[in-house]
Amino acid sequence: MIEKKSTTSNWKEAIQLWIRQRYSFLLEEGEIKLEWEALSEEDPHPAQKKAWLESVLIPKLNSIVKNGLSENTASAQGFPETLSLVEKPRYQEIYNKMKSKYGLDLVKDWPEVTDPQKFVFEDIAIAAYLLSLWEKLGVKDAKFVDLGCGNGLLVHLLNLEGHSGYGIDIRKRAIWSLFPSSKLVERPVLPEECFPDSNWILGNHTDELTPWVPIIAARSNADFWLLPCCMFDLFGKWNNCGQLKSQYLNYLAFVRSICELGDGTSQWDAMRIPSTKRICFVGQKSSFTPRLESFIEAKRNKTNKGFVPRDISEELRLKNCQNLDKSKRDEFIARIVKILEASVEESLSISSLVDNFSGEEKALLKSECGGFQTLIKNNRQLFHVKYTSYLIRSFRVSFTRPTRYSRGRFQLCPLGALH
């Protein structure tokens, strides 16, 4: 039996940690199983939650037991080893310190609609990685620019830790007001730009700027760090072209090929962050070469179009059919109810429902960033999704008031929870 043990030297803290949750791993007939008990209602760390232990950790441990470590190493999957470019103990020391120093306050005061548990601790982990990387490289004061800085937290953390830099993003975020000491600029970044005032170019999930970061760094005679996420080519979306490997692995190879077009050095590494897209690139001492110029021209001639920053108006537009005219939305819902009522089957597939609507009606829903599936899921009070089929939700016997959709099929509709 493997039991969770506290690493703290304070016995009172150890007792408090033990009281909150207690779990054990049992090895039975070659399979690892979990025994877990929560002794307090206090929310544990995400890595100690039962759902994470059961759905993430246990399958990985069982895979190691079954296949051995060799099948699970990053190199066996085509990826670099985690934190291979930094000193791991030093990285962990910096991360723990920053998490304790900034983490709880940032989560508590987070004004964005995004999940603070993910974004705060991911940016702290990225900041800890860059600090340990710069420390290893002997960089005392990194003068950096973060292209597509998003919420600006990474810029703020690096500034607080003694480095000088600023961020640029095409859209201002509400959280920027919490970082008055950090310079965050609202404007688009164009690929032909260079930043002579910076010796490090950072790209953290920079979307359409991702493949341009190594090029901008070479043009600026700067080093760079890049964490790709969304897959973009120089002049539009990147196409996997039916290659056999995973799309993500192929995109990393594409980005790596751009990094190697300069005359400097480039390496890749795996971050320790709560994300599946955690491979980053580090480039040094690169300058703009004829090979880079030829590569850009070839791409431009092939696509016959230029670089286009993302559409902010589209990004801010209400989605999930919320802009659809209410009368039209009600009409669609009423028709779906009638179709389901008239059906002899208990439920219908989405394709059977869609066949009852015209092409113009389907296009109207699709143009509102949704479709019939989105419309149905937005009305969970009426419809129930069962596997890939849809049916009218069954109601309890206790009734409260009628609704227009329940007349004819149900006498009354309950106000309480619908099951």
Secondary structure in CASP SS format (residue, H / E / C, confidence):
PFRMAT SS
TARGET T0000
AUTHOR 0000-0000-0000
METHOD secondary structure of the structure
MODEL  1
M C 1.00
I E 1.00
E E 1.00
K C 1.00
K C 1.00
S C 1.00
T C 1.00
T C 1.00
S C 1.00
N C 1.00
W H 1.00
K H 1.00
E H 1.00
A H 1.00
I H 1.00
Q H 1.00
L H 1.00
W H 1.00
I H 1.00
R H 1.00
Q E 1.00
R E 1.00
Y E 1.00
S E 1.00
F E 1.00
L E 1.00
L E 1.00
E E 1.00
E C 1.00
G C 1.00
E E 1.00
I E 1.00
K E 1.00
L E 1.00
E E 1.00
W E 1.00
E E 1.00
A E 1.00
L C 1.00
S C 1.00
E C 1.00
E C 1.00
D C 1.00
P C 1.00
H C 1.00
P H 1.00
A H 1.00
Q H 1.00
K C 1.00
K H 1.00
A H 1.00
W H 1.00
L H 1.00
E H 1.00
S H 1.00
V H 1.00
L H 1.00
I H 1.00
P H 1.00
K H 1.00
L H 1.00
N H 1.00
S H 1.00
I H 1.00
V H 1.00
K H 1.00
N H 1.00
G C 1.00
L H 1.00
S H 1.00
E H 1.00
N C 1.00
T C 1.00
A C 1.00
S H 1.00
A H 1.00
Q H 1.00
G C 1.00
F C 1.00
P C 1.00
E C 1.00
T E 1.00
L C 1.00
S C 1.00
L C 1.00
V C 1.00
E C 1.00
K H 1.00
P H 1.00
R H 1.00
Y H 1.00
Q H 1.00
E H 1.00
I H 1.00
Y H 1.00
N H 1.00
K H 1.00
M H 1.00
K H 1.00
S H 1.00
K H 1.00
Y H 1.00
G H 1.00
L H 1.00
D H 1.00
L H 1.00
V H 1.00
K H 1.00
D C 1.00
W C 1.00
P C 1.00
E C 1.00
V C 1.00
T C 1.00
D C 1.00
P H 1.00
Q H 1.00
K H 1.00
F H 1.00
V H 1.00
F H 1.00
E H 1.00
D H 1.00
I H 1.00
A H 1.00
I H 1.00
A H 1.00
A H 1.00
Y H 1.00
L H 1.00
L H 1.00
S H 1.00
L H 1.00
W H 1.00
E H 1.00
K H 1.00
L H 1.00
G C 1.00
V C 1.00
K C 1.00
D C 1.00
A C 1.00
K E 1.00
F E 1.00
V E 1.00
D E 1.00
L E 1.00
G C 1.00
C C 1.00
G C 1.00
N C 1.00
G C 1.00
L H 1.00
L H 1.00
V H 1.00
H H 1.00
L H 1.00
L H 1.00
N H 1.00
L H 1.00
E C 1.00
G C 1.00
H C 1.00
S E 1.00
G E 1.00
Y E 1.00
G E 1.00
I E 1.00
D E 1.00
I C 1.00
R C 1.00
K C 1.00
R C 1.00
A H 1.00
I H 1.00
W H 1.00
S H 1.00
L H 1.00
F C 1.00
P C 1.00
S C 1.00
S C 1.00
K E 1.00
L E 1.00
V E 1.00
E E 1.00
R C 1.00
P C 1.00
V C 1.00
L C 1.00
P C 1.00
E C 1.00
E C 1.00
C C 1.00
F C 1.00
P C 1.00
D C 1.00
S C 1.00
N C 1.00
W E 1.00
I E 1.00
L E 1.00
G E 1.00
N E 1.00
H C 1.00
T C 1.00
D H 1.00
E H 1.00
L H 1.00
T H 1.00
P H 1.00
W H 1.00
V H 1.00
P H 1.00
I H 1.00
I H 1.00
A H 1.00
A H 1.00
R H 1.00
S C 1.00
N C 1.00
A C 1.00
D E 1.00
F E 1.00
W E 1.00
L E 1.00
L E 1.00
P C 1.00
C C 1.00
C C 1.00
M C 1.00
F E 1.00
D E 1.00
L C 1.00
F C 1.00
G E 1.00
K E 1.00
W C 1.00
N C 1.00
N C 1.00
C C 1.00
G C 1.00
Q C 1.00
L C 1.00
K C 1.00
S C 1.00
Q H 1.00
Y H 1.00
L H 1.00
N H 1.00
Y H 1.00
L H 1.00
A H 1.00
F H 1.00
V H 1.00
R H 1.00
S H 1.00
I H 1.00
C H 1.00
E C 1.00
L C 1.00
G C 1.00
D C 1.00
G C 1.00
T E 1.00
S E 1.00
Q E 1.00
W E 1.00
D E 1.00
A E 1.00
M C 1.00
R C 1.00
I C 1.00
P C 1.00
S C 1.00
T C 1.00
K C 1.00
R C 1.00
I E 1.00
C E 1.00
F E 1.00
V E 1.00
G E 1.00
Q E 1.00
K C 1.00
S C 1.00
S C 1.00
F C 1.00
T C 1.00
P H 1.00
R H 1.00
L H 1.00
E H 1.00
S H 1.00
F H 1.00
I H 1.00
E H 1.00
A H 1.00
K H 1.00
R H 1.00
N H 1.00
K H 1.00
T H 1.00
N C 1.00
K C 1.00
G C 1.00
F C 1.00
V C 1.00
P C 1.00
R C 1.00
D C 1.00
I H 1.00
S H 1.00
E H 1.00
E H 1.00
L H 1.00
R C 1.00
L C 1.00
K C 1.00
N C 1.00
C C 1.00
Q C 1.00
N C 1.00
L C 1.00
D C 1.00
K H 1.00
S H 1.00
K H 1.00
R H 1.00
D H 1.00
E H 1.00
F H 1.00
I H 1.00
A H 1.00
R H 1.00
I H 1.00
V H 1.00
K H 1.00
I H 1.00
L H 1.00
E H 1.00
A H 1.00
S C 1.00
V C 1.00
E C 1.00
E C 1.00
S C 1.00
L E 1.00
S E 1.00
I H 1.00
S H 1.00
S H 1.00
L H 1.00
V H 1.00
D C 1.00
N C 1.00
F C 1.00
S C 1.00
G H 1.00
E H 1.00
E H 1.00
K H 1.00
A H 1.00
L H 1.00
L H 1.00
K H 1.00
S H 1.00
E C 1.00
C C 1.00
G C 1.00
G C 1.00
F H 1.00
Q H 1.00
T H 1.00
L H 1.00
I H 1.00
K H 1.00
N C 1.00
N C 1.00
R C 1.00
Q C 1.00
L C 1.00
F E 1.00
H E 1.00
V E 1.00
K E 1.00
Y C 1.00
T C 1.00
S E 1.00
Y E 1.00
L E 1.00
I E 1.00
R C 1.00
S C 1.00
F C 1.00
R C 1.00
V C 1.00
S C 1.00
F C 1.00
T C 1.00
R E 1.00
P C 1.00
T C 1.00
R C 1.00
Y C 1.00
S C 1.00
R C 1.00
G C 1.00
R C 1.00
F C 1.00
Q C 1.00
L C 1.00
C E 1.00
P C 1.00
L C 1.00
G C 1.00
A C 1.00
L C 1.00
H C 1.00
END
